[in-house]
Amino acid sequence: MKPTFTNCDRCGTETNIRQMSRFNTDILCMACIDEEKEAPGYKAAAESELEQVKQRNYNYPGVGLSPLDLGFVCGRMGRRGIGIDVITAYTNKHLPDDPAK
C-alpha cells in the first residue's frame, strides 16, 4: 500500500505521518506536533480533550488556540524557516473576528 501524503494544516509541509492537534481540528505534521507539546496551554488542551473522550464525545473541536499559544506555535514555525506568508495565513485563520474576544 502506498503512503497517503497530505499537507500539514499549520506549516504546509507535505507529510504522510500526521496527527490531529490537541487545540483544534488541524491535521499536523510531526514537527508541528512536537512544537505544540511545548506550548503554554498544551497540558490544559490535552486534559480537556481527554475529559471529552471519557464522555464519549469523539467530535470535540478542541479548546482553540489562545493568542499566547498561537504566538508560540507561529514563533516555532519561524524558527524552522517556514515562510512569513504561511505564518500570516495561519495566524489570520485562527484570530477571532472580533479582537475584543
N, C-alpha and C positions, 0 to 999 in steps of 0.2 A: 504494500500500500504506500502510495506517495504521500509525503507530508503536505498538509494544507498550510499555505502561507497567508498571512494577513498583516495589516499594518497596525502597529500599536496606536491606540486612541490618544495617547498622551504625547509621545515623541515622534510618531510617524514611521519609526523603524520597521522594516519588514521582518517578520518573525514567524516561526512555526511552533514556538513554545510560548504559551501565554496563560494569563490568569486574570481573573476579574479583580478590580480594585476593591479595597475594603471601604473606601469612602463613597464610591458611586458605582455606576454600572459600566465604567470604562473597561475595555479589554486591553491589558497592558503586557508589554514585553518584560522579560525577567529583570532587565536593568532598571526599569521604572518600578517594578515591584520591590526590588532591593532598596531603592531610594525611598519609596513610600513608607517602608517599615521604620525609617528613621525620622519621619515627620512627627511634629509635636503632638498631633491629635490621633496618631495611628492606634495607640492602645485603646482609646475610648471608642474609635470606629470599629475595631475588631471585636471588642466586647459587646457593642451594640448589635453587630451582625450576629454574633453567637446567640445572644438572647432571642433575636428574631427567629433564628433557625430552630432553637429549642421550642418555640411556639408554633413551629411548622409553617412559618412564613418564609417560603423559599423565593419570593419575588420582592424581597426587601431592597429598595433602591439605594440604601446607604444613608449615612448622616450628611453627606455632602462635604465638599472641601471648604473649610473656613478660610478667610483671607490669609491667615498665618500659614496654614498648610499649603494653600495654593502658591504662596510666595516661596515656600520651602521647596516644593517639587519643581517649580519653574527655575529656581536657582540651581538646583541639581542638574536639570536638563542643560542649562547654560554651561555648567562645568564640563559636561560631556561633549560640548561643541554642537549641541542642537541649535539650529538657526533661530534668530530672533523672530523671524516670521512665523515659525511653528509655535514658539513660546507665546507670542502675542495672540495667535489664533486660539490656542488652548486657554489662555487667560480669559479672553473675551467670551469664550464658550461657557466658562464657569463663574464669571462675575454676576452678581444679581443685577437685574434690570434697574432696580431702584437702589442706589448706593446707600440709602439710609437703612436698608435691611441688614 
